[in-house]
Amino acid sequence: MKEIVIAFRSWQEARHFIQQQNLLRGILWPGILYTLVSVLGLILFVISSNDAVSWMSETIGIEQWLQKERSEWLSFLFVMNGMMLRLVLLLFYFALFKNLILIIGAPGFAYLSEKTEALLEKKEHHFQWDEVWKDAQRGIQLALRNTGLEALYFSGLILLALIPVVGWITPLIGLLMQGYYFGFSMLDYSFARNQLTPAQSAVFCSHHKGLAIGNGLLFFAMHLFVLLAPAYAIIAATFSVRQVKKA
């Protein structure tokens, strides 16, 4: 719980930091591009998810069976399962989309994290492409690794979502899992500068899940203001790591 509080506080500090350092203009245009891609992806998801759920229902034969049984209780159960399945599919789509953004935007995330730490330590920031690209490559490798893991776990959640009642908890599990892996990716940029290996970074996040989940969940909440979500996440992650180091 303490680590989740740190993550929430870091997002608030990130907001003040962006205002104080006049960073809003620099992160606005990438945010606009992110929003446009998000909206396009959401439209494609709505179309494809309906087709996927309908295909699964026809393949399993649920609709024909429900029509034969004519039970309102059974119909309610499977309507709820259909809703949970769509939510899990939405989270799975978002996992793929999120990791794509992490791969494409890795150089930008590495640069912003590096610049944030330099400003916090009141050091002059010198842009060095070799250093930025080194951290970006690590970020890309982590995003690819997490994509494979999330695809594996979401396959299990999709199957679990088909089970009445038990499957209703799958969206919550999927949301927490998404938050953890996104927060992990954001925190890792700071870990890289602190000379932690990828393996050490993974161990740290596994022992401080609240820090990663808190950062990731606020990333989702920030989609009410979707333009600035990724930039806020990387700046807040930098604040979080600094607070943990001081503790």
Secondary structure, 3 states (H helix, E strand, C coil): CHHHHHHHHHHHHHHHHHHHCCCHHHHHHHHHHHHHHHHHHHHHHHHHHHHHHHHHHHHHCHHHHHHHHCCHHHHHHHHHHHHHHHHHHHHHHHHHHHHHHHHHCHHHHHHHHHHHHHHHCCCCCCCCHHHHHHHHHHHHHHHHHHHHHHHHHHHHHHHHHCCCCHHHHHHHHHHHHHHHHHHHHHHHHHHHHCCCCHHHHHHHHHHCHHHHHHHHHHHHHHHHHHHHHHHHHHHHHHHHHHHHHHC
